[in-house]
Amino acid sequence: MDNLIVSRNPVRLRWVDVGGTTLIGRSIKEYTEFYDRAYWQMGTRRAEPSYDLFALAW
């Protein structure tokens, strides 16, 4: 329940996992290589907005 956000008007449920958050510019440890852009040789393992965009789009 700690990862669930409930809002009203309109009613929305959101599940949030902040366990993998990393400061911008820091190195990322990705446990699921398939979603790691460095695994695909499409970038580095540095925390930046494009890293999350890659994982989302993939």
C-alpha distance matrix in Angstrom:
0.0 3.8 5.4 5.3 8.4 10.2 14.0 17.0 20.5 20.1 16.8 14.7 11.4 10.8 9.0 10.1 11.2 13.3 14.3 17.6 18.6 22.3 24.8 27.3 30.3 28.7 28.8 26.0 25.1 24.1 23.2 23.7 27.3 27.6 25.6 27.5 30.4 32.4 32.4 34.1 36.3 35.2 34.4 33.3 30.1 30.0 27.0 28.0 26.9 29.0 27.2 23.9 26.1 27.7 24.6 23.4 26.9 27.6
3.8 0.0 3.8 5.7 8.2 11.0 14.3 17.7 21.2 21.0 18.1 15.7 12.6 11.1 9.0 8.6 9.3 10.5 11.6 15.1 15.7 19.2 21.5 24.2 27.2 25.6 26.0 23.4 22.9 22.3 21.8 22.8 26.2 26.9 24.6 26.0 28.8 30.7 31.0 32.9 34.8 33.6 32.4 31.0 27.8 27.3 24.2 25.4 24.6 27.0 25.2 22.1 24.6 26.4 23.4 22.5 26.2 27.0
5.4 3.8 0.0 3.8 6.7 10.0 13.3 16.9 20.0 19.4 16.6 13.7 10.4 8.1 5.5 4.9 6.2 8.2 10.0 12.9 13.6 17.3 19.8 22.1 25.2 23.8 24.1 21.2 20.9 19.9 19.6 20.1 23.5 23.9 21.3 23.0 25.7 27.8 28.1 29.7 31.7 30.4 29.3 28.3 25.2 24.9 21.8 22.7 21.5 23.7 22.0 18.7 21.0 22.8 19.9 18.8 22.4 23.3
5.3 5.7 3.8 0.0 3.8 6.5 10.0 13.4 16.6 15.9 13.0 10.3 7.0 5.7 4.7 6.3 9.0 11.3 13.5 16.1 16.6 20.3 22.5 24.5 27.8 26.8 27.2 24.3 24.1 22.8 22.6 22.6 26.0 25.9 23.3 25.3 27.7 30.2 30.5 31.7 33.9 32.3 31.5 30.7 27.9 27.5 24.3 24.7 23.0 25.2 23.9 20.4 22.1 24.2 21.4 19.6 23.0 24.3
8.4 8.2 6.7 3.8 0.0 3.8 6.6 10.3 13.4 13.0 10.5 8.0 5.8 5.0 6.3 7.5 10.9 12.6 15.5 17.8 17.4 20.9 22.6 24.4 27.9 27.3 28.1 25.6 25.9 24.8 25.0 25.0 28.1 27.8 24.9 26.8 28.8 31.5 32.1 33.1 35.0 33.0 32.1 31.5 28.9 28.1 24.6 24.6 22.6 25.0 24.3 20.7 22.1 24.7 22.3 20.2 23.4 25.2
10.2 11.0 10.0 6.5 3.8 0.0 3.8 6.9 10.3 10.1 7.3 5.8 4.8 6.5 8.9 11.0 14.5 16.4 19.3 21.5 21.2 24.6 26.2 27.8 31.3 31.0 31.8 29.2 29.6 28.2 28.4 28.1 31.2 30.7 27.8 29.9 31.9 34.7 35.2 35.9 38.0 35.9 35.2 34.9 32.4 31.6 28.1 27.8 25.5 27.8 27.3 23.6 24.7 27.3 25.0 22.5 25.5 27.4
14.0 14.3 13.3 10.0 6.6 3.8 0.0 3.8 7.0 7.2 5.5 5.2 6.7 8.5 11.7 13.4 17.1 18.5 21.8 23.6 22.8 26.1 27.1 28.4 32.1 32.2 33.3 30.9 31.7 30.4 30.9 30.6 33.4 32.7 29.6 31.6 33.2 36.2 37.0 37.4 39.3 36.9 36.2 36.0 33.8 32.7 29.1 28.3 25.8 28.2 28.2 24.6 25.2 28.2 26.3 23.6 26.2 28.6
17.0 17.7 16.9 13.4 10.3 6.9 3.8 0.0 3.8 5.0 4.2 6.5 9.1 11.7 15.0 17.0 20.7 22.3 25.5 27.4 26.5 29.7 30.7 31.8 35.5 35.7 36.9 34.6 35.3 34.0 34.5 33.9 36.7 35.8 32.8 34.9 36.3 39.4 40.2 40.5 42.4 39.9 39.3 39.3 37.2 36.2 32.5 31.5 28.8 31.1 31.4 27.7 28.0 31.0 29.3 26.3 28.7 31.2
20.5 21.2 20.0 16.6 13.4 10.3 7.0 3.8 0.0 3.0 5.2 8.0 11.5 14.0 17.6 19.5 23.3 24.9 28.3 29.7 28.7 31.8 32.5 33.2 36.9 37.5 38.8 36.5 37.5 36.1 36.7 35.9 38.5 37.3 34.2 36.4 37.5 40.8 41.6 41.6 43.4 40.7 40.2 40.6 38.8 37.6 34.0 32.6 29.6 31.8 32.4 28.8 28.7 31.8 30.4 27.2 29.2 31.9
20.1 21.0 19.4 15.9 13.0 10.1 7.2 5.0 3.0 0.0 3.8 6.2 10.0 12.5 16.2 18.4 22.2 24.0 27.3 28.6 27.8 30.9 31.8 32.3 35.9 36.5 37.6 35.2 36.1 34.4 35.1 34.0 36.5 35.2 32.1 34.4 35.5 38.9 39.6 39.4 41.4 38.7 38.4 38.9 37.3 36.3 32.8 31.3 28.2 30.1 30.7 27.1 26.7 29.7 28.3 25.0 26.8 29.5
16.8 18.1 16.6 13.0 10.5 7.3 5.5 4.2 5.2 3.8 0.0 3.8 7.0 10.2 13.6 16.3 20.0 22.1 25.2 26.8 26.4 29.7 31.0 31.9 35.5 35.7 36.6 33.9 34.5 32.7 33.0 32.1 34.8 33.6 30.7 33.2 34.6 37.9 38.4 38.4 40.6 38.1 37.9 38.2 36.3 35.6 32.1 31.1 28.1 30.0 30.2 26.4 26.4 29.2 27.4 24.2 26.3 28.7
14.7 15.7 13.7 10.3 8.0 5.8 5.2 6.5 8.0 6.2 3.8 0.0 3.8 6.5 10.1 12.7 16.4 18.7 21.8 23.2 22.9 26.3 27.8 28.6 32.1 32.2 33.0 30.2 30.8 29.0 29.3 28.3 31.1 29.8 27.0 29.4 30.9 34.1 34.6 34.7 36.9 34.5 34.3 34.5 32.6 32.0 28.6 27.6 24.8 26.6 26.6 22.8 22.9 25.6 23.6 20.6 22.9 25.1
11.4 12.6 10.4 7.0 5.8 4.8 6.7 9.1 11.5 10.0 7.0 3.8 0.0 3.8 6.8 9.9 13.4 16.1 18.8 20.5 20.6 24.2 26.1 27.3 30.7 30.4 30.8 27.9 28.1 26.3 26.3 25.4 28.4 27.4 24.7 27.2 29.0 32.1 32.4 32.8 35.1 33.0 32.8 32.8 30.6 30.2 26.9 26.4 23.9 25.6 25.1 21.3 21.9 24.3 21.9 19.2 21.8 23.7
10.8 11.1 8.1 5.7 5.0 6.5 8.5 11.7 14.0 12.5 10.2 6.5 3.8 0.0 3.8 6.3 10.0 12.5 15.4 16.9 16.9 20.5 22.4 23.6 26.9 26.6 27.0 24.2 24.5 22.7 22.9 22.3 25.2 24.4 21.5 23.7 25.6 28.6 29.0 29.6 31.7 29.7 29.2 29.1 26.9 26.4 23.1 22.8 20.4 22.2 21.5 17.8 18.7 21.0 18.6 16.1 19.1 20.9
9.0 9.0 5.5 4.7 6.3 8.9 11.7 15.0 17.6 16.2 13.6 10.1 6.8 3.8 0.0 3.8 6.8 9.9 12.3 14.0 14.7 18.4 20.8 22.3 25.4 24.6 24.7 21.6 21.5 19.8 19.7 19.2 22.3 21.8 19.2 21.4 23.7 26.4 26.6 27.5 29.8 28.1 27.6 27.2 24.7 24.6 21.4 21.7 19.7 21.4 20.1 16.5 18.0 19.9 17.0 15.1 18.5 19.7
10.1 8.6 4.9 6.3 7.5 11.0 13.4 17.0 19.5 18.4 16.3 12.7 9.9 6.3 3.8 0.0 3.8 6.3 9.1 10.7 11.0 14.7 17.1 18.8 21.9 21.0 21.3 18.4 18.6 17.3 17.6 17.7 20.7 20.7 17.7 19.4 21.7 24.1 24.7 25.9 27.8 26.2 25.2 24.5 21.8 21.4 18.1 18.6 17.0 19.1 17.6 14.2 16.2 18.2 15.5 14.2 17.8 19.0
11.2 9.3 6.2 9.0 10.9 14.5 17.1 20.7 23.3 22.2 20.0 16.4 13.4 10.0 6.8 3.8 0.0 3.8 5.6 7.3 8.5 12.3 15.2 17.2 20.0 18.6 18.4 15.4 15.2 14.0 14.2 14.7 17.8 18.3 15.6 16.9 19.6 21.6 22.1 23.7 25.6 24.3 23.2 22.1 19.1 19.0 16.1 17.2 16.3 18.2 16.1 13.1 15.8 17.2 14.2 13.8 17.6 18.2
13.3 10.5 8.2 11.3 12.6 16.4 18.5 22.3 24.9 24.0 22.1 18.7 16.1 12.5 9.9 6.3 3.8 0.0 3.8 5.4 5.4 9.1 11.8 14.2 17.0 15.6 15.9 13.4 13.7 13.4 14.3 15.6 18.3 19.4 16.4 16.9 19.3 21.0 22.0 23.9 25.2 23.9 22.2 20.7 17.5 16.9 13.8 15.2 14.8 17.2 15.2 12.6 15.8 17.4 14.9 15.0 18.8 19.5
14.3 11.6 10.0 13.5 15.5 19.3 21.8 25.5 28.3 27.3 25.2 21.8 18.8 15.4 12.3 9.1 5.6 3.8 0.0 3.8 5.8 8.9 12.3 15.0 17.2 15.0 14.7 11.9 11.4 11.4 11.7 13.6 16.5 18.2 15.8 16.0 18.9 20.0 20.7 23.0 24.4 23.7 22.0 20.1 16.6 16.4 14.0 16.2 16.6 18.5 15.8 13.8 17.3 18.2 15.4 16.3 20.0 20.1
17.6 15.1 12.9 16.1 17.8 21.5 23.6 27.4 29.7 28.6 26.8 23.2 20.5 16.9 14.0 10.7 7.3 5.4 3.8 0.0 3.8 6.4 10.1 12.4 14.2 12.0 11.4 8.4 8.3 8.3 9.6 11.5 13.8 15.5 12.9 12.6 15.3 16.3 17.3 19.6 20.8 20.0 18.2 16.3 12.8 12.8 10.5 12.9 13.6 15.3 12.3 10.8 14.5 15.1 12.6 14.0 17.5 17.5
18.6 15.7 13.6 16.6 17.4 21.2 22.8 26.5 28.7 27.8 26.4 22.9 20.6 16.9 14.7 11.0 8.5 5.4 5.8 3.8 0.0 3.8 6.9 9.3 11.8 10.2 10.8 8.8 10.1 10.8 12.9 14.6 16.4 18.0 14.9 14.3 16.2 17.3 19.0 21.0 21.6 20.4 18.1 16.1 12.9 11.8 8.8 10.8 11.5 14.0 11.7 10.2 13.9 15.2 13.4 14.6 18.0 18.7
22.3 19.2 17.3 20.3 20.9 24.6 26.1 29.7 31.8 30.9 29.7 26.3 24.2 20.5 18.4 14.7 12.3 9.1 8.9 6.4 3.8 0.0 3.8 6.4 8.3 6.5 7.7 6.8 9.2 10.9 13.7 15.7 16.8 18.8 15.8 14.3 15.7 16.1 18.4 20.5 20.4 19.3 16.5 14.0 10.9 9.1 6.3 9.0 10.9 13.3 11.1 10.9 14.5 15.6 14.5 16.2 19.3 19.8
24.8 21.5 19.8 22.5 22.6 26.2 27.1 30.7 32.5 31.8 31.0 27.8 26.1 22.4 20.8 17.1 15.2 11.8 12.3 10.1 6.9 3.8 0.0 3.8 6.2 5.7 8.5 9.2 12.2 14.2 17.3 19.2 19.8 21.7 18.7 16.8 17.5 17.8 20.6 22.4 21.8 20.4 17.2 14.7 12.2 9.3 6.5 8.3 10.6 13.5 12.2 12.5 15.6 17.1 16.8 18.3 21.0 22.0
27.3 24.2 22.1 24.5 24.4 27.8 28.4 31.8 33.2 32.3 31.9 28.6 27.3 23.6 22.3 18.8 17.2 14.2 15.0 12.4 9.3 6.4 3.8 0.0 3.8 5.6 8.6 9.7 13.3 15.0 18.4 19.8 19.9 21.4 18.2 16.1 16.0 16.4 19.6 20.8 19.9 18.0 14.8 12.6 11.0 7.5 4.8 5.3 8.1 10.8 10.2 11.2 13.8 15.3 15.8 17.3 19.5 20.8
30.3 27.2 25.2 27.8 27.9 31.3 32.1 35.5 36.9 35.9 35.5 32.1 30.7 26.9 25.4 21.9 20.0 17.0 17.2 14.2 11.8 8.3 6.2 3.8 0.0 3.8 6.7 9.1 12.8 14.9 18.5 20.0 19.5 21.3 18.6 15.8 15.3 14.9 18.3 19.7 18.2 16.8 13.1 10.5 9.3 5.5 5.0 6.4 10.0 11.7 10.8 12.9 15.3 16.1 16.9 19.0 20.8 21.6
28.7 25.6 23.8 26.8 27.3 31.0 32.2 35.7 37.5 36.5 35.7 32.2 30.4 26.6 24.6 21.0 18.6 15.6 15.0 12.0 10.2 6.5 5.7 5.6 3.8 0.0 3.8 6.5 9.9 12.6 16.0 18.0 17.8 20.1 17.7 14.9 15.2 14.4 17.4 19.5 18.3 17.5 14.0 10.8 8.4 5.5 5.5 8.5 12.1 13.6 11.7 13.5 16.5 16.9 16.9 19.4 21.6 21.8
28.8 26.0 24.1 27.2 28.1 31.8 33.3 36.9 38.8 37.6 36.6 33.0 30.8 27.0 24.7 21.3 18.4 15.9 14.7 11.4 10.8 7.7 8.5 8.6 6.7 3.8 0.0 3.8 6.8 9.7 13.0 15.2 14.6 17.3 15.3 12.2 12.9 11.5 14.2 16.7 15.6 15.5 12.3 8.7 5.7 4.6 6.1 9.7 13.1 13.8 11.1 13.2 16.3 15.8 15.6 18.5 20.6 20.2
26.0 23.4 21.2 24.3 25.6 29.2 30.9 34.6 36.5 35.2 33.9 30.2 27.9 24.2 21.6 18.4 15.4 13.4 11.9 8.4 8.8 6.8 9.2 9.7 9.1 6.5 3.8 0.0 3.8 6.1 9.6 11.6 11.5 14.1 12.0 9.4 10.9 10.2 12.3 14.9 14.8 14.6 12.0 9.0 5.3 5.8 6.1 9.7 12.3 12.8 9.5 10.9 14.3 13.6 12.6 15.6 18.0 17.4
25.1 22.9 20.9 24.1 25.9 29.6 31.7 35.3 37.5 36.1 34.5 30.8 28.1 24.5 21.5 18.6 15.2 13.7 11.4 8.3 10.1 9.2 12.2 13.3 12.8 9.9 6.8 3.8 0.0 3.8 6.4 9.2 9.5 12.6 11.4 9.1 11.7 10.8 11.7 14.9 15.4 15.9 13.9 11.2 7.5 9.3 9.7 13.2 15.4 15.6 11.9 12.9 16.2 15.1 13.3 16.5 18.9 17.7
24.1 22.3 19.9 22.8 24.8 28.2 30.4 34.0 36.1 34.4 32.7 29.0 26.3 22.7 19.8 17.3 14.0 13.4 11.4 8.3 10.8 10.9 14.2 15.0 14.9 12.6 9.7 6.1 3.8 0.0 3.8 5.6 6.2 9.1 7.8 6.3 9.6 9.6 9.7 12.7 14.0 14.4 13.3 11.5 8.3 10.7 10.8 13.7 15.1 14.7 10.9 11.3 14.3 12.8 10.5 13.7 16.1 14.5
23.2 21.8 19.6 22.6 25.0 28.4 30.9 34.5 36.7 35.1 33.0 29.3 26.3 22.9 19.7 17.6 14.2 14.3 11.7 9.6 12.9 13.7 17.3 18.4 18.5 16.0 13.0 9.6 6.4 3.8 0.0 3.8 6.0 8.9 8.8 8.5 12.2 12.2 11.2 14.3 16.2 17.1 16.5 14.9 11.9 14.4 14.5 17.3 18.4 18.1 14.3 14.1 17.0 15.3 12.5 15.4 17.7 15.7
23.7 22.8 20.1 22.6 25.0 28.1 30.6 33.9 35.9 34.0 32.1 28.3 25.4 22.3 19.2 17.7 14.7 15.6 13.6 11.5 14.6 15.7 19.2 19.8 20.0 18.0 15.2 11.6 9.2 5.6 3.8 0.0 3.8 5.5 5.9 6.9 10.7 11.5 9.7 12.2 14.8 15.6 15.8 15.0 12.7 15.5 15.6 17.7 18.2 17.2 13.6 13.3 15.5 13.3 10.3 13.1 15.0 12.6
27.3 26.2 23.5 26.0 28.1 31.2 33.4 36.7 38.5 36.5 34.8 31.1 28.4 25.2 22.3 20.7 17.8 18.3 16.5 13.8 16.4 16.8 19.8 19.9 19.5 17.8 14.6 11.5 9.5 6.2 6.0 3.8 0.0 3.8 5.4 5.0 8.2 8.4 6.1 8.8 11.4 12.6 13.2 12.7 11.0 14.4 15.3 17.3 18.0 16.5 12.9 13.6 15.3 12.5 10.4 13.7 14.9 12.0
27.6 26.9 23.9 25.9 27.8 30.7 32.7 35.8 37.3 35.2 33.6 29.8 27.4 24.4 21.8 20.7 18.3 19.4 18.2 15.5 18.0 18.8 21.7 21.4 21.3 20.1 17.3 14.1 12.6 9.1 8.9 5.5 3.8 0.0 3.9 5.6 8.0 9.5 6.9 7.9 11.4 12.1 13.5 14.1 13.0 16.3 16.8 18.1 18.1 16.1 13.0 13.2 14.2 11.1 8.9 11.9 12.4 9.1
25.6 24.6 21.3 23.3 24.9 27.8 29.6 32.8 34.2 32.1 30.7 27.0 24.7 21.5 19.2 17.7 15.6 16.4 15.8 12.9 14.9 15.8 18.7 18.2 18.6 17.7 15.3 12.0 11.4 7.8 8.8 5.9 5.4 3.9 0.0 3.8 6.4 8.9 7.9 8.7 11.5 11.1 12.0 12.5 11.2 13.9 13.8 14.7 14.5 12.7 9.6 9.4 10.5 7.8 5.2 8.4 9.6 7.0
27.5 26.0 23.0 25.3 26.8 29.9 31.6 34.9 36.4 34.4 33.2 29.4 27.2 23.7 21.4 19.4 16.9 16.9 16.0 12.6 14.3 14.3 16.8 16.1 15.8 14.9 12.2 9.4 9.1 6.3 8.5 6.9 5.0 5.6 3.8 0.0 3.8 5.4 5.4 7.0 8.9 8.9 8.9 8.9 7.7 10.7 11.4 12.8 13.4 11.5 8.1 9.3 10.9 8.0 6.7 10.5 11.5 9.4
30.4 28.8 25.7 27.7 28.8 31.9 33.2 36.3 37.5 35.5 34.6 30.9 29.0 25.6 23.7 21.7 19.6 19.3 18.9 15.3 16.2 15.7 17.5 16.0 15.3 15.2 12.9 10.9 11.7 9.6 12.2 10.7 8.2 8.0 6.4 3.8 0.0 3.8 5.3 5.1 6.1 5.1 5.6 6.9 7.4 10.1 11.3 11.9 12.4 9.7 7.1 9.4 10.0 6.7 7.4 10.9 10.9 9.2
32.4 30.7 27.8 30.2 31.5 34.7 36.2 39.4 40.8 38.9 37.9 34.1 32.1 28.6 26.4 24.1 21.6 21.0 20.0 16.3 17.3 16.1 17.8 16.4 14.9 14.4 11.5 10.2 10.8 9.6 12.2 11.5 8.4 9.5 8.9 5.4 3.8 0.0 3.8 5.3 4.6 5.7 5.2 5.2 6.0 9.4 11.8 13.0 14.6 12.2 9.4 12.3 13.4 10.3 10.9 14.6 14.8 12.9
32.4 31.0 28.1 30.5 32.1 35.2 37.0 40.2 41.6 39.6 38.4 34.6 32.4 29.0 26.6 24.7 22.1 22.0 20.7 17.3 19.0 18.4 20.6 19.6 18.3 17.4 14.2 12.3 11.7 9.7 11.2 9.7 6.1 6.9 7.9 5.4 5.3 3.8 0.0 3.8 5.5 7.7 8.7 9.0 9.1 12.8 14.8 16.3 17.4 14.9 12.0 14.1 15.1 11.7 11.4 15.1 15.1 12.4
34.1 32.9 29.7 31.7 33.1 35.9 37.4 40.5 41.6 39.4 38.4 34.7 32.8 29.6 27.5 25.9 23.7 23.9 23.0 19.6 21.0 20.5 22.4 20.8 19.7 19.5 16.7 14.9 14.9 12.7 14.3 12.2 8.8 7.9 8.7 7.0 5.1 5.3 3.8 0.0 3.8 5.4 8.0 9.9 11.1 14.4 16.2 16.8 17.4 14.3 12.1 14.3 14.3 10.6 11.2 14.4 13.5 10.8
36.3 34.8 31.7 33.9 35.0 38.0 39.3 42.4 43.4 41.4 40.6 36.9 35.1 31.7 29.8 27.8 25.6 25.2 24.4 20.8 21.6 20.4 21.8 19.9 18.2 18.3 15.6 14.8 15.4 14.0 16.2 14.8 11.4 11.4 11.5 8.9 6.1 4.6 5.5 3.8 0.0 3.8 5.7 7.8 10.1 13.0 15.5 16.0 17.1 14.0 12.2 15.2 15.2 11.8 13.3 16.6 15.6 13.6
35.2 33.6 30.4 32.3 33.0 35.9 36.9 39.9 40.7 38.7 38.1 34.5 33.0 29.7 28.1 26.2 24.3 23.9 23.7 20.0 20.4 19.3 20.4 18.0 16.8 17.5 15.5 14.6 15.9 14.4 17.1 15.6 12.6 12.1 11.1 8.9 5.1 5.7 7.7 5.4 3.8 0.0 3.8 7.2 9.9 12.0 13.9 13.5 14.2 10.7 9.7 12.7 12.2 9.0 11.3 14.2 13.0 11.7
34.4 32.4 29.3 31.5 32.1 35.2 36.2 39.3 40.2 38.4 37.9 34.3 32.8 29.2 27.6 25.2 23.2 22.2 22.0 18.2 18.1 16.5 17.2 14.8 13.1 14.0 12.3 12.0 13.9 13.3 16.5 15.8 13.2 13.5 12.0 8.9 5.6 5.2 8.7 8.0 5.7 3.8 0.0 3.8 6.9 8.5 10.8 10.7 12.1 9.2 8.0 11.6 11.9 9.5 11.7 14.7 14.3 13.6
33.3 31.0 28.3 30.7 31.5 34.9 36.0 39.3 40.6 38.9 38.2 34.5 32.8 29.1 27.2 24.5 22.1 20.7 20.1 16.3 16.1 14.0 14.7 12.6 10.5 10.8 8.7 9.0 11.2 11.5 14.9 15.0 12.7 14.1 12.5 8.9 6.9 5.2 9.0 9.9 7.8 7.2 3.8 0.0 3.8 5.5 8.6 9.7 12.1 10.3 8.2 11.9 13.2 11.3 12.7 16.0 16.5 15.7
30.1 27.8 25.2 27.9 28.9 32.4 33.8 37.2 38.8 37.3 36.3 32.6 30.6 26.9 24.7 21.8 19.1 17.5 16.6 12.8 12.9 10.9 12.2 11.0 9.3 8.4 5.7 5.3 7.5 8.3 11.9 12.7 11.0 13.0 11.2 7.7 7.4 6.0 9.1 11.1 10.1 9.9 6.9 3.8 0.0 3.8 6.6 8.9 11.6 10.7 7.7 10.7 13.0 11.5 11.8 15.2 16.5 15.7
30.0 27.3 24.9 27.5 28.1 31.6 32.7 36.2 37.6 36.3 35.6 32.0 30.2 26.4 24.6 21.4 19.0 16.9 16.4 12.8 11.8 9.1 9.3 7.5 5.5 5.5 4.6 5.8 9.3 10.7 14.4 15.5 14.4 16.3 13.9 10.7 10.1 9.4 12.8 14.4 13.0 12.0 8.5 5.5 3.8 0.0 3.8 6.2 9.7 9.7 7.5 10.5 12.9 12.4 13.1 16.0 17.5 17.5
27.0 24.2 21.8 24.3 24.6 28.1 29.1 32.5 34.0 32.8 32.1 28.6 26.9 23.1 21.4 18.1 16.1 13.8 14.0 10.5 8.8 6.3 6.5 4.8 5.0 5.5 6.1 6.1 9.7 10.8 14.5 15.6 15.3 16.8 13.8 11.4 11.3 11.8 14.8 16.2 15.5 13.9 10.8 8.6 6.6 3.8 0.0 3.8 7.0 8.3 6.4 8.2 11.1 11.6 12.0 14.2 16.3 16.9
28.0 25.4 22.7 24.7 24.6 27.8 28.3 31.5 32.6 31.3 31.1 27.6 26.4 22.8 21.7 18.6 17.2 15.2 16.2 12.9 10.8 9.0 8.3 5.3 6.4 8.5 9.7 9.7 13.2 13.7 17.3 17.7 17.3 18.1 14.7 12.8 11.9 13.0 16.3 16.8 16.0 13.5 10.7 9.7 8.9 6.2 3.8 0.0 3.8 5.5 5.5 7.3 9.1 10.4 11.7 13.2 14.9 16.2
26.9 24.6 21.5 23.0 22.6 25.5 25.8 28.8 29.6 28.2 28.1 24.8 23.9 20.4 19.7 17.0 16.3 14.8 16.6 13.6 11.5 10.9 10.6 8.1 10.0 12.1 13.1 12.3 15.4 15.1 18.4 18.2 18.0 18.1 14.5 13.4 12.4 14.6 17.4 17.4 17.1 14.2 12.1 12.1 11.6 9.7 7.0 3.8 0.0 3.8 5.4 5.5 6.4 8.9 10.4 10.8 12.4 14.4
29.0 27.0 23.7 25.2 25.0 27.8 28.2 31.1 31.8 30.1 30.0 26.6 25.6 22.2 21.4 19.1 18.2 17.2 18.5 15.3 14.0 13.3 13.5 10.8 11.7 13.6 13.8 12.8 15.6 14.7 18.1 17.2 16.5 16.1 12.7 11.5 9.7 12.2 14.9 14.3 14.0 10.7 9.2 10.3 10.7 9.7 8.3 5.5 3.8 0.0 3.8 5.5 4.8 6.1 8.7 9.7 10.2 12.0
27.2 25.2 22.0 23.9 24.3 27.3 28.2 31.4 32.4 30.7 30.2 26.6 25.1 21.5 20.1 17.6 16.1 15.2 15.8 12.3 11.7 11.1 12.2 10.2 10.8 11.7 11.1 9.5 11.9 10.9 14.3 13.6 12.9 13.0 9.6 8.1 7.1 9.4 12.0 12.1 12.2 9.7 8.0 8.2 7.7 7.5 6.4 5.5 5.4 3.8 0.0 3.8 5.4 5.3 6.6 8.8 10.1 10.8
23.9 22.1 18.7 20.4 20.7 23.6 24.6 27.7 28.8 27.1 26.4 22.8 21.3 17.8 16.5 14.2 13.1 12.6 13.8 10.8 10.2 10.9 12.5 11.2 12.9 13.5 13.2 10.9 12.9 11.3 14.1 13.3 13.6 13.2 9.4 9.3 9.4 12.3 14.1 14.3 15.2 12.7 11.6 11.9 10.7 10.5 8.2 7.3 5.5 5.5 3.8 0.0 3.8 5.4 5.1 6.1 8.5 9.9
26.1 24.6 21.0 22.1 22.1 24.7 25.2 28.0 28.7 26.7 26.4 22.9 21.9 18.7 18.0 16.2 15.8 15.8 17.3 14.5 13.9 14.5 15.6 13.8 15.3 16.5 16.3 14.3 16.2 14.3 17.0 15.5 15.3 14.2 10.5 10.9 10.0 13.4 15.1 14.3 15.2 12.2 11.9 13.2 13.0 12.9 11.1 9.1 6.4 4.8 5.4 3.8 0.0 3.8 5.5 5.1 6.0 8.4
27.7 26.4 22.8 24.2 24.7 27.3 28.2 31.0 31.8 29.7 29.2 25.6 24.3 21.0 19.9 18.2 17.2 17.4 18.2 15.1 15.2 15.6 17.1 15.3 16.1 16.9 15.8 13.6 15.1 12.8 15.3 13.3 12.5 11.1 7.8 8.0 6.7 10.3 11.7 10.6 11.8 9.0 9.5 11.3 11.5 12.4 11.6 10.4 8.9 6.1 5.3 5.4 3.8 0.0 3.8 5.5 5.2 5.9
24.6 23.4 19.9 21.4 22.3 25.0 26.3 29.3 30.4 28.3 27.4 23.6 21.9 18.6 17.0 15.5 14.2 14.9 15.4 12.6 13.4 14.5 16.8 15.8 16.9 16.9 15.6 12.6 13.3 10.5 12.5 10.3 10.4 8.9 5.2 6.7 7.4 10.9 11.4 11.2 13.3 11.3 11.7 12.7 11.8 13.1 12.0 11.7 10.4 8.7 6.6 5.1 5.5 3.8 0.0 3.8 5.6 5.3
23.4 22.5 18.8 19.6 20.2 22.5 23.6 26.3 27.2 25.0 24.2 20.6 19.2 16.1 15.1 14.2 13.8 15.0 16.3 14.0 14.6 16.2 18.3 17.3 19.0 19.4 18.5 15.6 16.5 13.7 15.4 13.1 13.7 11.9 8.4 10.5 10.9 14.6 15.1 14.4 16.6 14.2 14.7 16.0 15.2 16.0 14.2 13.2 10.8 9.7 8.8 6.1 5.1 5.5 3.8 0.0 3.8 5.6
26.9 26.2 22.4 23.0 23.4 25.5 26.2 28.7 29.2 26.8 26.3 22.9 21.8 19.1 18.5 17.8 17.6 18.8 20.0 17.5 18.0 19.3 21.0 19.5 20.8 21.6 20.6 18.0 18.9 16.1 17.7 15.0 14.9 12.4 9.6 11.5 10.9 14.8 15.1 13.5 15.6 13.0 14.3 16.5 16.5 17.5 16.3 14.9 12.4 10.2 10.1 8.5 6.0 5.2 5.6 3.8 0.0 3.8
27.6 27.0 23.3 24.3 25.2 27.4 28.6 31.2 31.9 29.5 28.7 25.1 23.7 20.9 19.7 19.0 18.2 19.5 20.1 17.5 18.7 19.8 22.0 20.8 21.6 21.8 20.2 17.4 17.7 14.5 15.7 12.6 12.0 9.1 7.0 9.4 9.2 12.9 12.4 10.8 13.6 11.7 13.6 15.7 15.7 17.5 16.9 16.2 14.4 12.0 10.8 9.9 8.4 5.9 5.3 5.6 3.8 0.0
